[in-house]
Amino acid sequence: ALRSLGAYVNIFAVESFIDELARAADADPVAFRMRHLGDARAQQVVRVAAERFGWSDYRRVPGRGRGFAFARYKNLAAYAAIALEVEVRRETGEIRVLAAVAAVDCGEAVNPDGIRNQIEGGIVQASSWTLMEQVAFDGTRVTSRDWGGYPILRFRELPERIEIVVIDQPGKPFLGVGEASQGPTGAAIANAVADATGARMRDLPLTKA
């Protein structure tokens, strides 16, 4: 992406590494996170996202994998946890997000529908960033000269299912929900690809190139 938003790329790195640590410890990625989170609200969004996704009952299918990621936006705004499933087509290198479940806690939920829209939009946007968006360069200049040729997720490439669970906290301060899902989405996709293929991809976007 042209805008390398810190809350996106930093969480991609941090949560990818957390996933690697869990695998090195031969631990479930969700259980590993729960053991290292001291914030009860963080634990709740992780637990709810995993439960609604069906993490413990996940059935493995060749070419598919599951991934999980969590972040509190900029360490002071909304809590968001995302579990998702991807399909990786080895013959083409194509990666597609099949389903995503997010749990979000942004304090007292004044407009739950607006919160769901914001989180769902962030999942779609970050999926596009993570899987295909990039500005092209040659040795001297930017070669991406128009939006017509810029890669972006199309309707046919959207996840088949996106579910958002809003955890209301009546009386708690409003935390704000903007861009809370972008970082966890990118990391969850990378973690799911590693789960499906056994290969850890560390460069964005996650393409065959």
Sequence and secondary structure as in RCSB ss.txt:
>XXXX:A:sequence
ALRSLGAYVNIFAVESFIDELARAADADPVAFRMRHLGDARAQQVVRVAAERFGWSDYRRVPGRGRGFAFARYKN
LAAYAAIALEVEVRRETGEIRVLAAVAAVDCGEAVNPDGIRNQIEGGIVQASSWTLMEQVAFDGTRVTSRDWGGY
PILRFRELPERIEIVVIDQPGKPFLGVGEASQGPTGAAIANAVADATGARMRDLPLTKA
>XXXX:A:secstr
  S  HHHHHHHHHHHHHHHHHHHTT  HHHHHHHT   HHHHHHHHHHHHHHTGGG    TTEEEEEEEEEGGG
TS EEEEEEEEEEETTTTEEEEEEEEEEEE SS S HHHHHHHHHHHHHHHHHHHHT    B SSSB    GGGS
    GGGS SEEEEEE   TTS     TTTTHHHHHHHHHHHHHHHHS    SSS    
